[in-house]
Amino acid sequence: MKLIRDRGKMKWQGMLMPEHVKKIKEFDWNDSKKKKPELDEQQVQVMEDTICDVMAANQYLCLTYFNKDDFHLMIGKVHYIDPVKRNYE
């Protein structure tokens, strides 16, 4: 009786052309890197008004910001606004 010898994963290796491997790597890299959103003046003004309203009411604020190719979440109270530097404490 002759046994069938299966090569397992080895038979699937090398099925992709080098150009395909390169495109797959580029696609994965571009997918993980997020783009910084572009805000117009009206959107910025609405956000600033909301922050001022929350600060006046002494409420908590949930803020999502963009830093180093990713979005971050911050929750807290706003105590001070520096209008020149647009910093919030």
The first five atom37 places (N, CA, C, CB, O) and aatype in JSON, in Angstrom:
{
  "aatype": [12, 11, 10, 9, 1, 3, 1, 7, 11, 12, 11, 17, 5, 7, 12, 10, 12, 14, 6, 8, 19, 11, 11, 9, 11, 6, 13, 3, 17, 2, 3, 15, 11, 11, 11, 11, 14, 6, 10, 3, 6, 5, 5, 19, 5, 19, 12, 6, 3, 16, 9, 4, 3, 19, 12, 0, 0, 2, 5, 18, 10, 4, 10, 16, 18, 13, 2, 11, 3, 3, 13, 8, 10, 12, 9, 7, 11, 19, 8, 18, 9, 3, 14, 19, 11, 1, 2, 18, 6],
  "atom_mask": [
    [1, 1, 1, 1, 1],
    [1, 1, 1, 1, 1],
    [1, 1, 1, 1, 1],
    [1, 1, 1, 1, 1],
    [1, 1, 1, 1, 1],
    [1, 1, 1, 1, 1],
    [1, 1, 1, 1, 1],
    [1, 1, 1, 0, 1],
    [1, 1, 1, 1, 1],
    [1, 1, 1, 1, 1],
    [1, 1, 1, 1, 1],
    [1, 1, 1, 1, 1],
    [1, 1, 1, 1, 1],
    [1, 1, 1, 0, 1],
    [1, 1, 1, 1, 1],
    [1, 1, 1, 1, 1],
    [1, 1, 1, 1, 1],
    [1, 1, 1, 1, 1],
    [1, 1, 1, 1, 1],
    [1, 1, 1, 1, 1],
    [1, 1, 1, 1, 1],
    [1, 1, 1, 1, 1],
    [1, 1, 1, 1, 1],
    [1, 1, 1, 1, 1],
    [1, 1, 1, 1, 1],
    [1, 1, 1, 1, 1],
    [1, 1, 1, 1, 1],
    [1, 1, 1, 1, 1],
    [1, 1, 1, 1, 1],
    [1, 1, 1, 1, 1],
    [1, 1, 1, 1, 1],
    [1, 1, 1, 1, 1],
    [1, 1, 1, 1, 1],
    [1, 1, 1, 1, 1],
    [1, 1, 1, 1, 1],
    [1, 1, 1, 1, 1],
    [1, 1, 1, 1, 1],
    [1, 1, 1, 1, 1],
    [1, 1, 1, 1, 1],
    [1, 1, 1, 1, 1],
    [1, 1, 1, 1, 1],
    [1, 1, 1, 1, 1],
    [1, 1, 1, 1, 1],
    [1, 1, 1, 1, 1],
    [1, 1, 1, 1, 1],
    [1, 1, 1, 1, 1],
    [1, 1, 1, 1, 1],
    [1, 1, 1, 1, 1],
    [1, 1, 1, 1, 1],
    [1, 1, 1, 1, 1],
    [1, 1, 1, 1, 1],
    [1, 1, 1, 1, 1],
    [1, 1, 1, 1, 1],
    [1, 1, 1, 1, 1],
    [1, 1, 1, 1, 1],
    [1, 1, 1, 1, 1],
    [1, 1, 1, 1, 1],
    [1, 1, 1, 1, 1],
    [1, 1, 1, 1, 1],
    [1, 1, 1, 1, 1],
    [1, 1, 1, 1, 1],
    [1, 1, 1, 1, 1],
    [1, 1, 1, 1, 1],
    [1, 1, 1, 1, 1],
    [1, 1, 1, 1, 1],
    [1, 1, 1, 1, 1],
    [1, 1, 1, 1, 1],
    [1, 1, 1, 1, 1],
    [1, 1, 1, 1, 1],
    [1, 1, 1, 1, 1],
    [1, 1, 1, 1, 1],
    [1, 1, 1, 1, 1],
    [1, 1, 1, 1, 1],
    [1, 1, 1, 1, 1],
    [1, 1, 1, 1, 1],
    [1, 1, 1, 0, 1],
    [1, 1, 1, 1, 1],
    [1, 1, 1, 1, 1],
    [1, 1, 1, 1, 1],
    [1, 1, 1, 1, 1],
    [1, 1, 1, 1, 1],
    [1, 1, 1, 1, 1],
    [1, 1, 1, 1, 1],
    [1, 1, 1, 1, 1],
    [1, 1, 1, 1, 1],
    [1, 1, 1, 1, 1],
    [1, 1, 1, 1, 1],
    [1, 1, 1, 1, 1],
    [1, 1, 1, 1, 1]
  ],
  "atom_positions": [
    [[0.84, -1.18, 0.0], [0.0, 0.0, 0.0], [0.88, 1.24, 0.0], [-0.95, 0.0, 1.21], [1.83, 1.34, 0.78]],
    [[0.56, 2.19, -0.87], [1.36, 3.4, -1.02], [0.71, 4.52, -0.22], [1.5, 3.8, -2.51], [-0.48, 4.78, -0.39]],
    [[1.47, 5.19, 0.64], [0.97, 6.31, 1.44], [1.11, 7.62, 0.66], [1.73, 6.41, 2.79], [2.1, 7.85, -0.03]],
    [[0.1, 8.46, 0.79], [0.14, 9.79, 0.16], [0.87, 10.73, 1.12], [-1.3, 10.31, -0.17], [0.49, 10.89, 2.28]],
    [[1.89, 11.34, 0.6], [2.68, 12.26, 1.41], [2.25, 13.69, 1.09], [4.21, 12.07, 1.17], [2.55, 14.2, 0.01]],
    [[1.55, 14.34, 2.03], [1.05, 15.7, 1.84], [2.15, 16.69, 2.22], [-0.25, 15.95, 2.67], [2.79, 16.53, 3.26]],
    [[2.35, 17.7, 1.4], [3.39, 18.69, 1.69], [2.88, 19.82, 2.58], [3.92, 19.26, 0.41], [3.67, 20.69, 2.95]],
    [[1.61, 19.84, 2.94], [1.06, 20.86, 3.85], [1.17, 22.26, 3.28], [0.0, 0.0, 0.0], [0.8, 22.51, 2.14]],
    [[1.68, 23.17, 4.11], [1.78, 24.57, 3.71], [2.82, 24.79, 2.61], [2.13, 25.43, 4.91], [2.75, 25.77, 1.87]],
    [[3.74, 23.89, 2.49], [4.82, 24.08, 1.52], [4.27, 24.21, 0.09], [5.8, 22.9, 1.6], [4.83, 24.96, -0.71]],
    [[3.2, 23.51, -0.22], [2.67, 23.59, -1.58], [2.02, 24.94, -1.87], [1.67, 22.48, -1.8], [1.8, 25.27, -3.04]],
    [[1.71, 25.74, -0.85], [1.09, 27.04, -1.04], [2.11, 28.17, -1.04], [0.06, 27.28, 0.04], [1.78, 29.31, -1.38]],
    [[3.32, 27.89, -0.67], [4.34, 28.95, -0.64], [4.74, 29.32, -2.06], [5.58, 28.5, 0.18], [4.82, 28.46, -2.94]],
    [[4.98, 30.6, -2.27], [5.44, 31.05, -3.57], [4.33, 31.23, -4.6], [0.0, 0.0, 0.0], [4.6, 31.31, -5.79]],
    [[3.11, 31.27, -4.14], [1.99, 31.43, -5.07], [1.75, 32.89, -5.43], [0.72, 30.83, -4.47], [1.04, 33.18, -6.4]],
    [[2.33, 33.81, -4.69], [2.15, 35.23, -4.96], [3.35, 35.77, -5.72], [1.93, 36.02, -3.65], [4.5, 35.44, -5.42]],
    [[3.06, 36.6, -6.69], [4.14, 37.24, -7.43], [4.74, 38.35, -6.56], [3.63, 37.81, -8.79], [4.03, 38.89, -5.7]],
    [[5.98, 38.7, -6.75], [6.61, 39.76, -5.94], [5.85, 41.08, -5.98], [8.03, 39.98, -6.4], [5.81, 41.81, -4.99]],
    [[5.25, 41.4, -7.14], [4.48, 42.64, -7.25], [3.26, 42.6, -6.35], [4.06, 42.88, -8.71], [2.89, 43.61, -5.76]],
    [[2.64, 41.43, -6.24], [1.47, 41.29, -5.37], [1.86, 41.43, -3.91], [0.78, 39.94, -5.61], [1.15, 42.08, -3.14]],
    [[2.97, 40.83, -3.52], [3.44, 40.93, -2.13], [3.71, 42.39, -1.78], [4.72, 40.07, -1.91], [3.37, 42.84, -0.69]],
    [[4.33, 43.12, -2.71], [4.64, 44.54, -2.48], [3.36, 45.35, -2.29], [5.46, 45.12, -3.65], [3.27, 46.17, -1.38]],
    [[2.36, 45.12, -3.14], [1.1, 45.85, -3.04], [0.35, 45.51, -1.75], [0.22, 45.54, -4.25], [-0.26, 46.38, -1.14]],
    [[0.4, 44.26, -1.34], [-0.25, 43.87, -0.08], [0.4, 44.56, 1.1], [-0.2, 42.33, 0.11], [-0.29, 45.03, 2.0]],
    [[1.72, 44.64, 1.11], [2.43, 45.33, 2.21], [2.1, 46.82, 2.21], [3.96, 45.12, 2.09], [1.9, 47.4, 3.28]],
    [[2.03, 47.44, 1.04], [1.67, 48.86, 0.96], [0.24, 49.08, 1.43], [1.84, 49.37, -0.47], [-0.04, 50.05, 2.13]],
    [[-0.65, 48.19, 1.05], [-2.05, 48.31, 1.44], [-2.18, 48.22, 2.95], [-2.9, 47.23, 0.77], [-2.9, 49.02, 3.55]],
    [[-1.53, 47.28, 3.58], [-1.6, 47.16, 5.04], [-1.03, 48.39, 5.72], [-0.84, 45.9, 5.51], [-1.58, 48.84, 6.73]],
    [[0.05, 48.95, 5.21], [0.66, 50.13, 5.81], [-0.27, 51.32, 5.7], [2.01, 50.44, 5.15], [-0.44, 52.05, 6.68]],
    [[-0.85, 51.53, 4.55], [-1.74, 52.67, 4.36], [-3.02, 52.54, 5.18], [-2.09, 52.83, 2.89], [-3.59, 53.54, 5.6]],
    [[-3.46, 51.31, 5.42], [-4.68, 51.09, 6.17], [-4.49, 51.43, 7.65], [-5.15, 49.66, 6.02], [-5.41, 51.93, 8.3]],
    [[-3.3, 51.15, 8.19], [-3.07, 51.39, 9.62], [-2.79, 52.87, 9.91], [-1.91, 50.53, 10.1], [-2.96, 53.31, 11.05]],
    [[-2.36, 53.62, 8.92], [-2.06, 55.03, 9.12], [-3.32, 55.86, 8.83], [-0.87, 55.49, 8.22], [-3.88, 55.78, 7.74]],
    [[-3.75, 56.63, 9.81], [-4.96, 57.43, 9.66], [-4.58, 58.85, 9.23], [-5.77, 57.46, 10.98], [-3.49, 59.34, 9.53]],
    [[-5.5, 59.48, 8.53], [-5.25, 60.84, 8.07], [-5.85, 61.84, 9.05], [-5.84, 61.06, 6.66], [-6.91, 61.6, 9.64]],
    [[-5.16, 62.95, 9.22], [-5.66, 64.02, 10.09], [-6.85, 64.69, 9.41], [-4.54, 65.07, 10.41], [-6.76, 65.08, 8.25]],
    [[-7.97, 64.81, 10.13], [-9.14, 65.43, 9.51], [-8.92, 66.94, 9.3], [-10.39, 65.2, 10.37], [-8.32, 67.62, 10.13]],
    [[-9.43, 67.42, 8.2], [-9.36, 68.85, 7.89], [-10.66, 69.5, 8.37], [-9.14, 69.1, 6.36], [-11.74, 69.11, 7.93]],
    [[-10.55, 70.48, 9.26], [-11.73, 71.17, 9.79], [-11.82, 72.56, 9.19], [-11.68, 71.25, 11.35], [-10.81, 73.27, 9.08]],
    [[-13.03, 72.94, 8.8], [-13.2, 74.3, 8.31], [-13.49, 75.23, 9.5], [-14.34, 74.37, 7.25], [-13.65, 74.77, 10.63]],
    [[-13.56, 76.53, 9.22], [-13.74, 77.51, 10.3], [-15.04, 77.34, 11.07], [-13.68, 78.91, 9.73], [-15.08, 77.55, 12.28]],
    [[-16.09, 76.96, 10.38], [-17.39, 76.79, 11.03], [-17.35, 75.62, 12.01], [-18.49, 76.57, 9.97], [-17.91, 75.72, 13.11]],
    [[-16.71, 74.51, 11.65], [-16.6, 73.37, 12.55], [-15.78, 73.72, 13.79], [-15.97, 72.18, 11.82], [-16.11, 73.31, 14.9]],
    [[-14.7, 74.47, 13.58], [-13.86, 74.9, 14.71], [-14.66, 75.81, 15.64], [-12.59, 75.62, 14.2], [-14.56, 75.68, 16.86]],
    [[-15.44, 76.73, 15.08], [-16.23, 77.64, 15.89], [-17.28, 76.89, 16.71], [-16.91, 78.68, 15.0], [-17.5, 77.22, 17.87]],
    [[-17.93, 75.88, 16.12], [-18.92, 75.08, 16.85], [-18.24, 74.33, 18.0], [-19.63, 74.09, 15.9], [-18.8, 74.24, 19.09]],
    [[-17.06, 73.79, 17.74], [-16.33, 73.07, 18.81], [-15.93, 74.03, 19.93], [-15.07, 72.38, 18.24], [-16.07, 73.68, 21.11]],
    [[-15.45, 75.22, 19.59], [-15.06, 76.19, 20.62], [-16.26, 76.63, 21.44], [-14.38, 77.41, 19.97], [-16.16, 76.79, 22.66]],
    [[-17.4, 76.84, 20.8], [-18.62, 77.22, 21.52], [-19.05, 76.11, 22.48], [-19.76, 77.53, 20.54], [-19.44, 76.38, 23.61]],
    [[-18.97, 74.88, 22.03], [-19.34, 73.74, 22.88], [-18.41, 73.66, 24.08], [-19.29, 72.44, 22.08], [-18.87, 73.41, 25.19]],
    [[-17.12, 73.85, 23.87], [-16.16, 73.8, 24.97], [-16.44, 74.92, 25.97], [-14.71, 73.91, 24.44], [-16.37, 74.7, 27.18]],
    [[-16.76, 76.11, 25.48], [-17.08, 77.23, 26.39], [-18.35, 76.94, 27.19], [-17.25, 78.53, 25.59], [-18.41, 77.25, 28.38]],
    [[-19.36, 76.36, 26.54], [-20.6, 76.02, 27.24], [-20.36, 74.98, 28.33], [-21.65, 75.51, 26.25], [-20.9, 75.09, 29.43]],
    [[-19.56, 73.98, 28.02], [-19.24, 72.92, 28.99], [-18.44, 73.49, 30.15], [-18.46, 71.77, 28.31], [-18.67, 73.12, 31.31]],
    [[-17.52, 74.4, 29.86], [-16.71, 75.01, 30.91], [-17.59, 75.87, 31.82], [-15.56, 75.86, 30.3], [-17.42, 75.85, 33.04]],
    [[-18.51, 76.62, 31.26], [-19.39, 77.48, 32.06], [-20.32, 76.66, 32.94], [-20.2, 78.39, 31.15], [-20.66, 77.09, 34.05]],
    [[-20.74, 75.49, 32.47], [-21.65, 74.64, 33.24], [-20.9, 73.7, 34.18], [-22.54, 73.84, 32.29], [-21.53, 72.94, 34.93]],
    [[-19.57, 73.73, 34.14], [-18.73, 72.87, 34.99], [-19.07, 71.39, 34.78], [-18.89, 73.26, 36.49], [-19.22, 70.63, 35.74]],
    [[-19.19, 71.0, 33.52], [-19.51, 69.62, 33.17], [-18.28, 68.92, 32.6], [-20.67, 69.57, 32.16], [-17.28, 69.55, 32.26]],
    [[-18.39, 67.6, 32.5], [-17.31, 66.81, 31.9], [-17.4, 66.9, 30.37], [-17.39, 65.34, 32.36], [-18.49, 67.03, 29.8]],
    [[-16.25, 66.83, 29.74], [-16.16, 66.91, 28.29], [-15.45, 65.67, 27.78], [-15.41, 68.21, 27.85], [-14.41, 65.27, 28.31]],
    [[-15.99, 65.07, 26.76], [-15.37, 63.92, 26.09], [-14.77, 64.44, 24.79], [-16.42, 62.76, 25.82], [-15.5, 64.85, 23.89]],
    [[-13.46, 64.44, 24.69], [-12.75, 65.06, 23.57], [-11.94, 64.01, 22.83], [-11.84, 66.21, 24.07], [-11.19, 63.26, 23.44]],
    [[-12.1, 63.96, 21.52], [-11.29, 63.09, 20.68], [-10.33, 63.98, 19.9], [-12.18, 62.22, 19.71], [-10.75, 64.92, 19.23]],
    [[-9.04, 63.67, 20.0], [-8.04, 64.48, 19.3], [-7.1, 63.58, 18.5], [-7.24, 65.33, 20.3], [-7.01, 62.38, 18.75]],
    [[-6.41, 64.18, 17.54], [-5.52, 63.46, 16.64], [-4.08, 63.77, 16.99], [-5.81, 63.83, 15.15], [-3.7, 64.94, 17.1]],
    [[-3.27, 62.72, 17.18], [-1.86, 62.9, 17.5], [-1.09, 61.66, 17.04], [-1.66, 63.15, 19.03], [-1.5, 60.54, 17.34]],
    [[0.01, 61.86, 16.33], [0.88, 60.78, 15.87], [0.12, 59.7, 15.1], [1.59, 60.15, 17.06], [0.17, 58.52, 15.46]],
    [[-0.57, 60.11, 14.06], [-1.27, 59.2, 13.13], [-2.35, 58.35, 13.77], [-0.28, 58.3, 12.47], [-2.66, 57.27, 13.27]],
    [[-2.93, 58.81, 14.87], [-4.01, 58.06, 15.51], [-4.9, 59.01, 16.31], [-3.43, 56.96, 16.42], [-4.5, 60.12, 16.66]],
    [[-6.12, 58.56, 16.59], [-7.06, 59.32, 17.38], [-6.96, 58.88, 18.84], [-8.49, 59.13, 16.85], [-6.77, 57.71, 19.13]],
    [[-7.09, 59.85, 19.75], [-7.02, 59.59, 21.19], [-8.25, 60.2, 21.86], [-5.71, 60.18, 21.8], [-8.83, 61.17, 21.36]],
    [[-8.64, 59.63, 22.99], [-9.83, 60.08, 23.71], [-9.4, 60.64, 25.06], [-10.84, 58.91, 23.9], [-8.58, 60.06, 25.76]],
    [[-9.98, 61.79, 25.42], [-9.71, 62.42, 26.7], [-11.04, 62.84, 27.32], [-8.74, 63.64, 26.54], [-11.88, 63.44, 26.65]],
    [[-11.23, 62.52, 28.6], [-12.45, 62.88, 29.32], [-12.05, 63.68, 30.54], [-13.29, 61.62, 29.71], [-11.17, 63.26, 31.3]],
    [[-12.68, 64.84, 30.76], [-12.36, 65.64, 31.92], [-13.11, 66.97, 31.9], [0.0, 0.0, 0.0], [-13.98, 67.2, 31.06]],
    [[-12.75, 67.82, 32.83], [-13.36, 69.15, 32.92], [-12.38, 70.19, 32.41], [-13.79, 69.47, 34.38], [-11.17, 70.07, 32.59]],
    [[-12.92, 71.22, 31.77], [-12.1, 72.33, 31.26], [-12.14, 73.44, 32.3], [-12.62, 72.83, 29.86], [-13.22, 73.89, 32.69]],
    [[-10.95, 73.87, 32.75], [-10.86, 74.92, 33.76], [-10.41, 76.26, 33.18], [-9.9, 74.5, 34.86], [-10.77, 77.32, 33.68]],
    [[-9.62, 76.19, 32.1], [-9.03, 77.41, 31.56], [-8.84, 77.25, 30.05], [-7.67, 77.74, 32.26], [-8.5, 76.16, 29.58]],
    [[-9.06, 78.31, 29.31], [-8.85, 78.32, 27.86], [-7.89, 79.45, 27.52], [-10.19, 78.49, 27.08], [-8.1, 80.6, 27.91]],
    [[-6.84, 79.11, 26.79], [-5.91, 80.12, 26.28], [-6.28, 80.37, 24.82], [-4.41, 79.66, 26.44], [-5.94, 79.55, 23.96]],
    [[-6.96, 81.48, 24.51], [-7.45, 81.7, 23.14], [-6.34, 81.9, 22.12], [-8.36, 82.88, 23.13], [-6.54, 81.64, 20.93]],
    [[-5.19, 82.37, 22.55], [-4.09, 82.62, 21.61], [-3.46, 81.31, 21.16], [-3.03, 83.54, 22.24], [-3.3, 81.06, 19.97]],
    [[-3.11, 80.47, 22.12], [-2.46, 79.19, 21.81], [-3.45, 78.06, 21.57], [-1.52, 78.81, 22.92], [-3.08, 76.98, 21.11]],
    [[-4.73, 78.31, 21.88], [-5.8, 77.29, 21.8], [-5.46, 76.08, 22.65], [-6.01, 76.86, 20.33], [-5.64, 74.93, 22.23]],
    [[-4.98, 76.36, 23.84], [-4.73, 75.3, 24.83], [-5.86, 75.26, 25.83], [-3.38, 75.51, 25.55], [-6.44, 76.29, 26.18]],
    [[-6.17, 74.05, 26.28], [-7.23, 73.87, 27.28], [-6.64, 73.16, 28.48], [-8.44, 73.07, 26.7], [-5.88, 72.2, 28.33]],
    [[-6.98, 73.63, 29.68], [-6.51, 72.98, 30.91], [-7.7, 72.58, 31.74], [-5.58, 73.91, 31.72], [-7.53, 72.02, 32.82]]
  ]
}
